[in-house]
Every structure is written in structure tokens, then in C-alpha cells.
Amino acid sequence: MELKISVDIKNLEALIKRYPEASLRARRRYISEAVLLLQREIMLLTPEGAGPIHLRDTIFSAISFGEPVRGIDGTPAIYGESIEHGTKPHFPPVKPILFWVEKRLGLSGKEALSVAFAIVRKIGKKGTYGTYMFKYGMERNRAKVIRMLKQIPADIIRAVSA
């Protein structure tokens, strides 16, 4: 799955050619800020599990500092896409759900096992709903990111004028 925010910035190509070092610094700065903003927002939208490691804890950002400068937010967790998009009906293993029931609902013993099996049956019939934390995190912050990135040319000009 790939979601993108692309911005057409007037005169950026000419500034990159004319002031390569200043433009690289400006692009790294603003892309880093944008990626970190999105990471924070995505993490806030990511559901918290029962731990000890939550999907929220695996959300990361990375910036390629070469050419072109790019930033990404993602998760290495195998189940990240299932949480993002939801799933079709399937029968998940009971043990992780039992762990979740015990930690999040505070149940134990037969009561916890009964609730865990009920959840497994429900997922087996209906699947799961997606939370769309990446999609919504980007959609809700698209305008902020675009405003940030559109500051790059002015930052380059300030740097070379100083």
C-alpha cells in the first residue's frame, strides 16, 4: 500500500540547479518536518493493543537524504495492513485475542476464554474493520504538509541571501 503527497513547487527545479547545497538543506528540513508530523498523527490514530509491543510503537519515519529527497512513514509489522484496511472473514488464533481480552478487558479464566472465542467467531463471520490510520493521518494533514513544502523555495532564497 502506498499513499503519496506530491507537491508541484514553482521554480524549485531552477533553484535546485542554481543552489544545490542550499536546496538540499531546505528540502531535507521541510521533508523531515512533514514526515515527522505525519508519523505523530498516524500514531495517534493507531489503535493500542494489549502489548507489550503495540502497533503504534512500530510506526516509523525515514528520510532518504540523497537525490531525490523523499520521506516515508510506515510499519514493519506484518499485521499493519490488516489494521489499516480491515480483513475478510477468517479465524485468527485464539491465544493473542485471549491475551488482549485479559489485558484490555481485565477478564481471566473461563470468562476470558469465552469472550476470546466469541471475538474469534465474530471475526470468522464478519472480518474486521479497517482503522485507516495512514489514510486519515495523511488526509487530515495534507494541507499542512503542502504548506510546509511550499516554503522550500523561500528558505533557499533566504539561505543564499544571508
N, C-alpha and C positions, 0 to 999 in steps of 0.2 A: 504494500500500500504506500502510495506517495502522494502527499499534499504539498503544493507549492505556493509560494507568494513570489511573484515576479514583478519587478517594477521597471518601467522604461524611464530612465532618468536622462533628461535632455542635457546634451553637451558632455556627458560623462566619458564617452569614448575619447573625445578630443583631450579632455583633462588627463585621462589615464596616459595617453601617449605623450603629452607635454610634460606632465609632472608625475612620473611613475612612482616615486617613493612616497610623496605626499598622498597620492591617490590610494596607494596600498594601505597606508596607515589609516586613512579615513574609512576605507571600505572595511578593513578589519575591525575597527572600532564600532561602527554602526551595525555591522552584521553580527558581531559578538553581542552587542546590547539587545538586538532584536531576537536572537536565538535564545538568550537567557530569559528575556521577558516571556517568550512563548513556553519555554521549559517550565517556568514557575506557574504560569496559567494552566498548562496541561496537568501538572502535578496536583494542583488544587482541584481539578475536575476528575482526577483518577480515584476510583473507589479504594477505600482502605480495606485490606483483607484482615486475616487473623494473625498474620506474622509467622515467624519472626521477621521475615523479609516481605515487604509489601510491593506490589506492582509499582506503586508510587515511588518507592525507593530506587527503582531501576530506570526511571526516566532520565535520560541524559541529553546533553547538547554537545555538538562537536563542530569545530570550525576548521575548514581547510584554508591554510594561510598562503597557499601557492596561488597560481592563476588558473582558473578564476577563483576568487574568494567566495566560498559557499559555507552555509551553516545548515546543520540538520538537528532535529530533535527526534528522539526515538526511544525504543526499549529493546534490550536483547531478550527479554522474557518471551518464551515460546507462546504463552497464552495471551500476550498483549493484544494481538489482532482479534482474538475471541472476545476479549473485554471491550475492545473498540467497536467491533461490528456486531457482536452477539453471535449466537450459534444456532444451527438447526437442532432439532431434537436428537439427543444422544444420551447414553448412560455414562455419566462420569464416574470415576472411582469414589467410593463412599468415604474412604479414610480422610482425604483433605476436607471434605464437606463436614464430616464429623468433627474434625479439629476446629473448623470455622464455627460450627454450632456451639461447641464447648467454650471457645474464647469470646465470641461476639455475643452470643445469647446467654451465656452463663449456665447452660444446662449440663447435666452429666448423666452417666449411666444409661439405663434403658430409655429414659426420656430423650436424651441427646441423640441416641441411635435412631429412635423412632422419627424424630424431626429430620435427621440427616437422610434417612431413607425416603421420607416424604419429599424432600427437596430433590433428591435424585430422580424420583418418579416424575415430578413436575418438569424437570429438565428433559427427561426422556419423552414426555408428551409435547411440551411446548418449545423447548430450546431455551435460550437466554436472550435477553435484550441487550443491545449494544449501549455503551455509555457515550461513545463518540467524543472522548476527551481530547483527542488530537484534532479532530474536525472542528469541534466547537471552540477549542482553545485558539485555533488559528482564525476561525471566522470572527470571533469576538474581538480579536486584537489586530486584525488585518489593517485597519485604518491607522492604528498606532505604528505598526511596523512600516507601513508605506511612508508615513510622515518622517519616521526616523531615517529611512534610507534616502529619502529625498533631500536630506541635509548634507549628504556626502559632497556634492559639488561646492557648496558654500564653505564646508570645512576644508576642502582642498585649497580653495582660494585664500582663506584665512591663513592657512599654514604657509603658503608660498609668499604671502604679502607681509608676513611678520618679520 
